[in-house]
Amino acid sequence: MSFYNHKEIEPKWQGYWAEHHTFKTGTDASKPKFYALDMFPYPSGAGLHVGHPEGYTATDILSRYKRAQGYNVLHPMGWDAFGLPAEQYAMDTGNDPAEFTAENIANFKRQINALGFSYDWDREVNTTDPNYYKWTQWIFTKLYEKGLAYEAEVPVNWVEELGTAIANEEVLPDGTSERGGYPVVRKPMRQWMLKITAYAERLLNDLDELDWPESIKDMQRNWIGKSTGANVTFKVKGTDKEFTVFTTRPDTLFGATFTVLAPEHELVDAITSTEQAEAVADYKHQASLKSDLARTDLAKEKQGFGLVLMPSTLSMVRKSQSGLRITFLLVMEQVPLWLYQPMTNVTGNLPNNLTFQS
């Protein structure tokens, strides 16, 4: 009985594919097109892990199937080579990031070819290549010209030792960074933002046109999170200070029992008394050491700080569909103002069903 000698057979055909550009994407306009794009890997020094071929095998099967059906298949590969890991490794070792990144890419490519995937290597891209990132820069300038890229003061997960902000997914449950285990602090920083909200309604409506499982479309709808209601401006009596909340139920305002502000809210320092200043500063510092996930954990004991009593007379300013601003005076009992929520739009389990916007 013969056996499959992979060490002999696979290199033979892999060499043949490379020599004859078997998987090169042509320009035959008579064929239907099929585009299969894998998530570009970060070329780490450790090489491929088991998750890489798991996904690449699936797209390779589909790409080969479509070629067999007569499709003109574009199946490229590339390298997401910029990033914090490369920067940190360069600082730790003193090595040139361009050199070790090129070495890592060569190793990744060797491993991928050994697995026999049908990539068109003539379409290989590298995010550190100026011929690649000049187009991401071009895209950014177009977004800026259309008013879709802007600067804003937003809370970030700052790691002093890394000298950069990191994503929520990179913050460990103990409040340290995934890379290096350094303390993470929530602090406001001026950042470039992309105005995806300008397309929120379109993204929501166009879900109906997609041939996706309904469960996936529901996940997208929930992620977009459309909510219809009114912005309510609360003016602090005797001052020029005010803050805005969003509510889906303005009729419940008369039953409000308390209000909350994020510790990072710009109004906090302005309305904090001298007697409370030290305690408020300590609470703000403790809150800055927690991620949004930790601060909204429903299983933990809630922690907050009583700040001031709101005045008995507040106003609700609502903008009508015609653009007119209509002011309603609301006569209410005094309600306490607490520091509690993170600096995002949050829905608390409040008796008045309000969603407070910090």
C-alpha positions as CSV (number, residue, x, y, z in Angstrom):
1,M,0.0,0.0,0.0
2,S,1.4,3.4,-1.1
3,F,1.5,6.3,1.3
4,Y,1.3,10.1,0.9
5,N,4.8,11.5,1.0
6,H,4.1,15.1,1.8
7,K,7.7,16.1,2.0
8,E,8.2,15.1,-1.7
9,I,4.8,15.9,-3.3
10,E,3.9,19.2,-1.7
11,P,7.2,21.1,-2.4
12,K,7.0,19.9,-6.0
13,W,3.6,21.4,-6.6
14,Q,4.2,24.5,-4.6
15,G,7.3,25.1,-6.7
16,Y,5.2,24.6,-9.9
17,W,2.5,27.0,-8.7
18,A,5.2,29.7,-7.9
19,E,7.0,29.2,-11.2
20,H,3.9,29.3,-13.4
21,H,2.0,32.0,-11.4
22,T,-0.9,29.6,-11.1
23,F,-2.9,31.8,-8.8
24,K,-2.2,35.1,-10.5
25,T,-5.3,37.2,-11.0
26,G,-6.0,37.9,-14.6
27,T,-7.9,40.7,-16.3
28,D,-10.4,38.6,-18.2
29,A,-13.5,40.8,-18.2
30,S,-15.6,37.9,-19.5
31,K,-15.3,36.0,-16.3
32,P,-17.4,36.8,-13.1
33,K,-15.3,38.3,-10.3
34,F,-14.7,36.9,-6.9
35,Y,-12.7,38.7,-4.2
36,A,-11.5,36.8,-1.1
37,L,-9.6,38.9,1.5
38,D,-8.1,37.5,4.6
39,M,-7.3,39.7,7.6
40,F,-3.7,40.6,7.2
41,P,-1.6,39.1,10.0
42,Y,0.8,41.1,12.2
43,P,4.2,39.5,11.4
44,S,5.4,38.7,14.9
45,G,8.7,37.1,15.7
46,A,6.9,34.0,16.9
47,G,5.6,33.1,13.4
48,L,2.2,31.7,12.6
49,H,-0.1,30.4,15.3
50,V,-2.9,27.9,14.9
51,G,-5.5,30.6,14.4
52,H,-3.9,31.8,11.2
53,P,-4.3,28.6,9.1
54,E,-7.7,28.0,10.6
55,G,-9.1,31.1,8.8
56,Y,-6.8,31.0,5.8
57,T,-7.9,27.4,5.0
58,A,-11.5,28.4,4.8
59,T,-10.9,31.2,2.4
60,D,-8.5,29.0,0.4
61,I,-11.1,26.3,-0.1
62,L,-13.6,28.9,-1.2
63,S,-11.1,30.6,-3.6
64,R,-10.2,27.3,-5.2
65,Y,-13.9,26.3,-5.5
66,K,-14.6,29.6,-7.3
67,R,-11.7,29.2,-9.7
68,A,-13.0,25.7,-10.6
69,Q,-16.4,27.4,-11.3
70,G,-14.8,29.7,-13.8
71,Y,-14.5,32.9,-11.7
72,N,-11.6,35.4,-11.9
73,V,-10.5,35.1,-8.3
74,L,-8.5,37.8,-6.5
75,H,-7.1,36.2,-3.3
76,P,-4.2,38.4,-2.0
77,M,-2.1,38.4,1.2
78,G,-0.4,41.2,3.1
79,W,1.2,42.3,6.3
80,D,-0.2,44.6,9.0
81,A,3.3,45.4,10.1
82,F,2.9,48.8,11.8
83,G,2.0,48.8,15.5
84,L,2.9,48.9,19.1
85,P,4.5,45.4,19.3
86,A,7.1,46.3,16.7
87,E,7.7,49.7,18.3
88,Q,8.1,48.2,21.8
89,Y,10.3,45.4,20.6
90,A,12.6,47.9,18.9
91,M,12.9,50.0,22.1
92,D,13.5,46.9,24.3
93,T,16.2,45.4,22.1
94,G,17.7,48.3,20.2
95,N,17.1,46.5,16.9
96,D,16.0,48.3,13.7
97,P,12.2,47.7,13.3
98,A,12.6,47.7,9.5
99,E,15.1,44.9,9.6
100,F,13.3,42.6,12.0
101,T,9.9,43.2,10.4
102,A,11.3,42.2,7.0
103,E,12.8,39.0,8.6
104,N,9.4,38.2,10.3
105,I,7.6,38.7,7.0
106,A,9.9,36.4,5.2
107,N,9.3,33.7,7.8
108,F,5.5,34.2,7.7
109,K,5.6,33.9,3.9
110,R,7.7,30.8,4.1
111,Q,5.2,29.2,6.5
112,I,2.2,30.2,4.5
113,N,3.7,28.8,1.3
114,A,4.5,25.6,3.0
115,L,0.8,25.3,3.8
116,G,0.0,25.5,0.1
117,F,-2.5,28.4,0.1
118,S,-3.4,29.8,-3.3
119,Y,-2.5,33.4,-2.9
120,D,-1.6,35.8,-5.7
121,W,1.8,37.0,-4.4
122,D,1.9,39.6,-7.1
123,R,-0.7,41.5,-5.1
124,E,1.2,41.2,-1.8
125,V,0.9,44.4,0.3
126,N,2.8,45.7,3.3
127,T,1.4,48.5,5.5
128,T,4.9,49.9,6.1
129,D,5.5,50.3,2.4
130,P,5.1,54.0,1.3
131,N,3.4,52.8,-1.8
132,Y,0.7,51.4,0.4
133,Y,0.2,53.9,3.2
134,K,0.2,56.9,0.8
135,W,-3.2,55.7,-0.1
136,T,-4.4,55.5,3.5
137,Q,-3.1,59.1,3.8
138,W,-5.0,60.0,0.7
139,I,-8.2,58.5,2.1
140,F,-7.8,60.5,5.3
141,T,-7.3,63.8,3.4
142,K,-10.5,63.1,1.5
143,L,-12.4,62.4,4.7
144,Y,-11.0,65.6,6.2
145,E,-12.0,67.6,3.1
146,K,-15.6,66.3,3.5
147,G,-15.7,67.2,7.2
148,L,-15.7,63.5,8.2
149,A,-12.4,63.6,10.0
150,Y,-12.2,66.0,13.0
151,E,-10.3,66.5,16.3
152,A,-12.1,65.9,19.6
153,E,-11.3,65.6,23.3
154,V,-12.1,62.0,24.1
155,P,-11.2,59.6,27.0
156,V,-8.5,57.1,26.2
157,N,-6.7,54.2,27.9
158,W,-3.3,55.8,28.4
159,V,-0.2,53.8,29.3
160,E,2.6,56.1,30.3
161,E,5.3,53.4,30.0
162,L,4.3,52.7,26.4
163,G,3.8,56.4,25.6
164,T,0.5,55.7,23.8
165,A,-3.2,54.9,24.2
166,I,-4.4,51.4,23.8
167,A,-7.8,49.8,22.8
168,N,-10.3,48.6,25.4
169,E,-9.5,45.0,24.3
170,E,-5.9,45.5,25.3
171,V,-6.8,46.4,28.9
172,L,-6.7,43.4,31.3
173,P,-9.3,42.9,34.1
174,D,-6.7,44.1,36.7
175,G,-6.4,47.5,34.9
176,T,-3.0,46.8,33.3
177,S,-1.9,46.7,29.7
178,E,-1.9,43.4,27.8
179,R,1.6,44.3,26.6
180,G,4.0,44.8,29.4
181,G,1.5,44.7,32.3
182,Y,1.8,48.5,32.8
183,P,-0.9,50.6,34.7
184,V,-3.6,51.9,32.5
185,V,-5.2,55.3,33.2
186,R,-8.3,56.8,31.7
187,K,-7.6,60.4,30.7
188,P,-9.0,62.8,28.1
189,M,-6.8,63.4,25.1
190,R,-7.3,65.3,21.8
191,Q,-7.7,62.7,19.1
192,W,-8.5,62.4,15.4
193,M,-12.0,61.0,15.0
194,L,-13.9,59.7,12.0
195,K,-17.6,60.7,11.9
196,I,-19.2,57.3,11.3
197,T,-22.3,58.6,12.9
198,A,-22.9,60.6,9.7
199,Y,-23.8,57.3,8.1
200,A,-25.6,55.7,11.0
201,E,-29.1,55.9,9.5
202,R,-27.8,54.7,6.1
203,L,-26.0,51.8,7.7
204,L,-29.1,50.9,9.6
205,N,-31.5,51.1,6.7
206,D,-29.2,49.2,4.3
207,L,-29.1,46.2,6.5
208,D,-32.4,45.2,5.0
209,E,-30.7,44.9,1.6
210,L,-28.1,42.4,2.8
211,D,-28.3,38.7,2.3
212,W,-27.1,38.0,5.8
213,P,-28.6,35.8,8.6
214,E,-31.1,37.8,10.6
215,S,-29.3,37.2,13.8
216,I,-26.2,38.9,12.4
217,K,-28.3,41.9,11.2
218,D,-29.8,42.2,14.6
219,M,-26.3,42.3,16.1
220,Q,-25.5,45.2,13.7
221,R,-28.7,47.0,14.6
222,N,-28.0,46.7,18.3
223,W,-24.4,47.9,17.7
224,I,-25.6,51.0,15.9
225,G,-28.1,51.4,18.8
226,K,-30.6,53.9,17.4
227,S,-32.6,55.6,20.1
228,T,-35.3,58.3,19.6
229,G,-35.8,60.9,22.3
230,A,-35.0,64.4,23.4
231,N,-31.9,66.2,24.7
232,V,-32.7,67.9,28.0
233,T,-30.6,70.7,29.3
234,F,-30.5,71.1,33.0
235,K,-29.5,74.6,34.1
236,V,-28.1,75.0,37.6
237,K,-30.0,77.7,39.4
238,G,-28.0,80.8,40.3
239,T,-25.1,79.9,37.9
240,D,-24.5,79.8,34.2
241,K,-23.6,76.1,34.4
242,E,-25.7,73.5,32.7
243,F,-25.4,69.9,31.5
244,T,-27.3,67.8,28.9
245,V,-28.9,64.4,29.2
246,F,-30.7,62.3,26.5
247,T,-34.0,60.7,27.4
248,T,-36.4,58.5,25.6
249,R,-39.1,59.3,28.2
250,P,-39.2,63.0,29.0
251,D,-42.6,62.4,30.6
252,T,-40.8,60.7,33.5
253,L,-38.7,63.8,34.4
254,F,-41.0,64.7,37.3
255,G,-40.2,61.4,38.9
256,A,-36.4,61.9,38.8
257,T,-34.7,60.9,42.1
258,F,-31.1,61.6,41.2
259,T,-28.8,62.6,38.4
260,V,-25.3,61.3,37.6
261,L,-22.2,62.8,35.9
262,A,-19.0,61.0,34.8
263,P,-16.0,61.9,37.0
264,E,-14.3,63.2,33.8
265,H,-17.2,65.6,32.9
266,E,-15.9,69.2,32.6
267,L,-18.7,70.4,34.9
268,V,-17.5,68.5,37.9
269,D,-14.6,70.8,38.9
270,A,-16.7,73.9,38.3
271,I,-19.4,72.9,40.7
272,T,-17.2,71.1,43.4
273,S,-17.0,73.0,46.6
274,T,-13.7,73.7,48.4
275,E,-14.8,71.3,51.2
276,Q,-15.3,68.4,48.7
277,A,-12.3,69.1,46.4
278,E,-9.9,66.6,47.9
279,A,-12.5,63.8,48.1
280,V,-13.6,64.4,44.6
281,A,-10.1,64.5,43.3
282,D,-9.4,61.1,45.0
283,Y,-12.6,59.6,43.5
284,K,-11.7,60.9,40.0
285,H,-8.2,59.3,40.3
286,Q,-9.6,55.9,41.4
287,A,-12.1,56.0,38.6
288,S,-9.4,56.8,36.1
289,L,-7.7,53.5,37.0
290,K,-10.7,51.5,35.9
291,S,-11.8,50.5,32.3
292,D,-15.3,51.3,31.1
293,L,-16.1,47.5,31.4
294,A,-15.0,47.5,35.1
295,R,-16.9,50.7,35.9
296,T,-20.2,49.2,34.4
297,D,-19.8,45.7,35.8
298,L,-23.3,44.8,37.1
299,A,-21.9,42.2,39.4
300,K,-19.9,44.5,41.5
301,E,-20.9,46.9,44.3
302,K,-21.8,50.3,42.9
303,Q,-19.5,53.1,44.0
304,G,-20.2,56.8,43.6
305,F,-19.8,60.1,45.2
306,G,-22.5,62.6,46.3
307,L,-21.6,66.0,44.9
308,V,-24.3,68.6,45.1
309,L,-28.1,69.1,45.4
310,M,-29.7,70.2,42.1
311,P,-31.9,73.3,42.3
312,S,-35.7,73.0,42.5
313,T,-36.3,74.6,39.1
314,L,-34.8,73.2,36.0
315,S,-35.5,73.8,32.3
316,M,-35.8,71.3,29.4
317,V,-34.8,72.7,26.0
318,R,-36.1,70.7,23.1
319,K,-35.5,71.3,19.4
320,S,-38.5,70.7,17.3
321,Q,-38.5,69.2,13.8
322,S,-39.0,72.7,12.4
323,G,-35.7,73.7,14.1
324,L,-37.4,75.9,16.8
325,R,-36.0,75.6,20.3
326,I,-38.8,75.2,22.8
327,T,-38.0,75.6,26.5
328,F,-40.1,73.9,29.2
329,L,-39.8,74.8,32.9
330,L,-39.9,71.8,35.2
331,V,-40.6,72.4,38.8
332,M,-39.0,69.5,40.7
333,E,-37.9,68.6,44.2
334,Q,-34.2,68.9,44.9
335,V,-32.3,65.8,43.6
336,P,-28.7,64.8,44.4
337,L,-26.1,64.9,41.7
338,W,-23.7,61.9,41.9
339,L,-20.4,61.1,40.2
340,Y,-20.6,57.5,38.9
341,Q,-20.8,56.7,35.2
342,P,-18.1,56.4,32.6
343,M,-17.6,59.2,30.0
344,T,-19.9,57.6,27.5
345,N,-23.7,57.5,26.7
346,V,-24.9,55.1,29.3
347,T,-28.3,53.7,30.4
348,G,-28.5,53.4,34.2
349,N,-31.1,51.4,36.0
350,L,-32.7,54.7,37.1
351,P,-36.3,55.0,38.4
352,N,-37.0,57.7,35.8
353,N,-35.6,55.6,32.9
354,L,-33.2,58.4,31.9
355,T,-30.1,57.9,29.8
356,F,-27.6,60.4,30.9
357,Q,-25.2,61.8,28.4
358,S,-21.9,63.0,29.9
